[in-house]
Amino acid sequence: MDAPGAIAAWHWPFLAQPGEIAEPVVAAAKDIIVASFLRRWAGRPDALNAAAISTYLAQFDKPEVIAATCADYRAGVTLEA
């Protein structure tokens, strides 16, 4: 993987880290991390409205949502590697 690819895909190896690493970091910085994903996935600043972003972010107040999100990335690493 080249440098631009590594920068663009940083979240894959990060979210696949063991729960004691990835999950507390996401919980502590969910507004930054999740909002960053949403902006990138949307492709343009006006694609998502503020209410939709707030509703999505609120789900990450639940530890089980963070755990399931990280588990999905961990499964992808182990099954697709």
N, C-alpha and C positions, 0 to 999 in steps of 0.2 A: 504494500500500500504506500502510495506517495504521500507527501506532506499535506496537500490539499484534501486528499481523501481521508486522512487521519483526523484532520480538523473537522471535516463535515460529519464524520461518523463517530466522534468521540463518545457519544452516549452509549453506543453498543457495548464496548468493553467496560465502561464505567457501571452501567446498570446491571451487567452480568456479574459484578463482583459479589462476594459473599454478603449476606444480609447485614452483618455487623459493620460493613463499610458503606455500601450504597444506600441502604434504607435510611439510616440516620441523617446522611447528607441531604438526601432528597427531602426528608421531613423538615430539616432546618432551613433549606433554601428553596422550597417548592415554588414560591412565587417567581424566583429567578429562573430556575431550571425548567419548569413546566411552561412558563410563558415564553421562554426561548424556543422550546420545541414547537409550540403553537404558531409562533410567528414564522418560523422556518417552514413548517408543514403547510401553512396557509398560502405561502408564496407571495402575498402582497399585504401591506398593512391594513387595508380596509376590508379584507375578506371575512374577518370575524368581528362581531360586535362585542362591546364590553360586557354585556350581560351573559353572553355565551361563554366568554373567557372566564368570568367570575364563577359561573356554574361549574365549569370544568375544573377550575382550580380548587373549588370547595370540596370536590371529591377526594383530593389529595390531603385533606385534613384527617382522613381515615387511614390508620396504619395498614389496614387490610388491603386498601387500594394500592398503596405504595408497595407492599409486599407482593401483591399479585402482578403489578407492573414489572417489578424487578425479576420475579420468577419467570415471566414470559421471556425476558431477555436472556436469562440464564438457560432456559430451555432451548432457545434459538442457538446459543453458542454450543451447547452440548449435542444437539441433534443435527445441526447443520455443519458442524466443523469437519 
